[in-house]
């Protein structure tokens, strides 16, 4: 996770700093390839709409062209620009490997909603730790808005929290967070693609967007599937697309035997009499019989 605070140097007491609003959004929740990236964006309350909406025309990243998103991110990262001077942002990337490890945990499943909540909380805590006086928090919902908002409110009881659908279109700070998350995810995919030699000279990735609905993505997965290991760390193995390809295509079926060391005992074995030759009546079998001191 990285935090880039462009606001004036934070005082020792965050409460005396400029009141700020903070937006949270993600990119890459649904694709089978690549990371899920969460982003936060914060700036003074009084500047949110005027700077982000009126001056720079931030909007939901999905409705902005890639070139526009890149230009906004470039301005945000350019020292001396108004966005760089007045705003702060942070991202947290959950790799496909991280997501898969949580979803396929052998005992307790760490599902995507729980991973998303933890990423959100970590990012907001980082902003507070940096001395940002966060007064209002706006979040694009994960699951039912009411329950998600209640969970966040328990972590940050002093902030005014709004969790709603389409927050990336309704609130400028969430729009900006969505741009930070989307640009970061796209850059990550490009790096992964280049490392695999899948990036063409004109910058087009062989696996497309990474979404199952993208024919380039599913085509790449079919052509690059290892029958035993599947794919590399760019793939989410718990997704239906990857499971189906491994199960229904030419994937090798592996059966993992359960380890049986022969020493496993039942709890009730510790409370039975050591003298197994004692006769037991039908009434005793029904209601139980004393174990006797020798059992202890």
N, C-alpha and C positions, 0 to 999 in steps of 0.2 A: 504494500500500500504506500502511496506517495501523497503528500499533502503540500500544496503550493498556496501559501497564504500571501495574497497581494495587498492586503489591507495594511494600514499604518501599524507600526510596531505595537504589539499587544501589551497592555499594562498588566501589572501583577494581579489586579483584581478584574476579571473579565466583565463583571457587572458594570464597571465604569467605562467600558469600551463602547464603540458605536453599536447600537442595536442592529442586528442582522437577521435576514431571512435565509433559509437554507433549503435547497431542493434536492431530492433524491430520485434517481431513475437508473434503469439498467438497460443493457444491450446484450442480446444473445442468450435469452432465457430458453428459447425453443429449439435452436439448431442442434444437429447431431455432431457437428464438428466445431471445434474451437471453444474458447472460454466464454463464461458469462461475466460481464464486466459491470460493476456498480460504480456510479459516479455521484459525487455531491458537489454542489456549487453554492457559494454563499457570497453575499454582498450587503451593503447597508440597505435597510428597509426602504428608505426614501428614494433609492435609486433603481429599484428592481425593474419597474416597467419603463421608466424613461431611458435608462441605459441599454437594457437588454431588448426591449420590444421596439421602442421608437428609434433608437440610434442604430442598433446592430441587427434588428429584425430576427432575433432568435425565435425558433418554433420547434415543434416536435421534430426530432432528428429524422424520422421516417418520411416527412414531407419535404425535407431539404435535400437538394442534390449533394452528391459527395463532394464536389468542388466547393460548394458553399460551406459545408461543415468544416472542411479543411481550412478554408480561409478564416472562419471564426476561431478555430482552435489556434491557428497561427497568430492571429491578433492577440488572443488571450495570453499566449506565451511570449509575446514580444515586449521586452522592457520599455517602459515609457508610454505604452498605449493606455487608453482609459480603462480597458478591460483588465489589463495586467495590474494597473495601479489600484483599482477599486474592488477587485473581485478575488476570490480564492476558490480553489477546486481540489478535489482528491478523487482517486479511483482505487478500486480493489478488484483484482481479476481472479476469478475462480477458474482454474484450468479444467479442461475436460477430465483430466486424471483425478483432480480433487473432487469434482462432482460425482464421478463414477465410484470413487472410493467410499463416499458417503452413502450413495444410493444402494450400493451392493455390500454394505457392512454386514458381516455374518450374524450379528446379534441384534443390534438396534439400528434401524434404518434412519439415516440422517437425510431426510428428504429435501427436495429443492426449495420448498418454502422455508424450511428451517435454516438452510444455508443462506438464503436470501436475507432473512431477518437478521442473522448474525453479521452478515456483511454490512447491512444498513446501520446496525447499532455500532459496529466498529468504526465506520466512517464518521458518524456523528460524534462519537466520543473523541475521535482524533481532532475534530474541529474545536470542541470544547477544550481539549487539552492544549491546543495551540493558543488559547486565550480569546477565541472568537465568542462574542456575546450573542449567541443564537437565541433569538426570541420567538421566531416562528419557523416551523418545519413543515414542508410540503412534500408528500410522497406519492408516487404513482403506485397504485395498490398491487399487492401480492395476495391473491385470494380475496375473501370477503373483506371489504374496507373496514367495517366496524371492529372486527377481531384484530386485524393488523394494527389499527390505530390504538386499540386498548393495550396491546403488547408494547408498542413504542412509548405510550404514555407512562407506563410503569418504569421504563428506563429513564425517561426525561420528563419528570412531573412538572417542572417549572416552565416548559415551553408550550406554546400553542401549536398543536399538531393537527394537520389536515391530511387525511389519507383518502384518496378518491380515484376513480377511474378517469382516464384522460387528463391526468394532472400535468402531463408533459405538453398539453395544448392549452391548459387553463392558466398555469402559473409560469411566469417567465423564468424563475430560478430553476424550475424542474426542466423546462425546455433546454436551458443551458447545461444542466447535468446530463440530459439525454445526449446532447452533442458530444460532451466529453467522453461519455461511456462508449458511444458508437464509433467515434474516431479512434479511440484506443483499441477497441475490438478489431476494427478493420486493419489497423496497423499490425496487431498481433497475428492475424490471419496471414497477412502478407509475409511477415517474418517466418512463420511456420511453413508457408508454401515455398518460399525461397530456399529454406533449409532443405526441403525435400526435392528441390529441383523442379517444382511444379509451376513456378512463376514464369510466364512468357516474357519476351522482350518488351512488350507493350504494357506490362503490369497486370495482365489478366491471370487470375488464379485458376488452376486446373480443376479444383473442386467447387468452383463457383462461390455461392454465398455461405455454404455450410448447412443450409436448411434442407430437410428431407423433400420439400416440395420442389426444389431446384434439381432439374434433370442432370445438370452437370455434377452436382454433389453425389446423387445416387449412382450415376455412371462411374464416377471416380472411385467410389467405394467398392462397386462390383469388380472393377478392373484391378484394384489394388488390395484386395482382401487376401490375407494369408489364411490358409485353411485351419491352422491351429491357433495362431496368435491374433488373427483379425487384422487390426490396424495399429498405428502408433498411438502416442499420447495425445494426439489431436482429436481422437474420437471418444464419444461418450458411449460406453459399452452397455449402459443400462437403458438406452433409448430403443424404442420399438424397431426402428429401421435397422440398427446394427444387430439386434437380437434376431430379427427375422432372417437377415442375410446369413448369419452364422448357423441358425437352426435349419433353414430351408434350402440353403444353397449347398456348397461343397465343404461346409465347415466340418471339422473332425469332432465327433461326439466324445466327450470325456466323462467318465463316471468316476467320481471320487469316493472310495470306500470309507466308511466310518471307522475311526480307530477304536478298537476294543481291546483294552489291556487286561481284561478278565478280572480286574480287581475292584470293579465298581460295585458298591453295595447300596441297598435301599436303606432309607432312614429307619424303617421299622425293624431292620435286622438288628439294630442296636438295643432294641427293647424286648427281645425274645429271651426266654430262659435258656441258659447254657445247657441244661439237661434236656435234650431232645427226646429222651426215652420215656419221659413222664407221660402217663396216660392223660388224655384230655377228654372231658365230657362234652356232649353235644351242646349243653348250656354254656360251658366255658368257651367253646368255639364261637358261639354266637355273640356273647357279651364280653368276651375277653377274659384272660386269666392273669393273675399277678406274675410279674417277671421274676420276682425273687431277688434277694440281695446279690446272688451270684452274677446277675446280669450287669451289675455296676462295679 
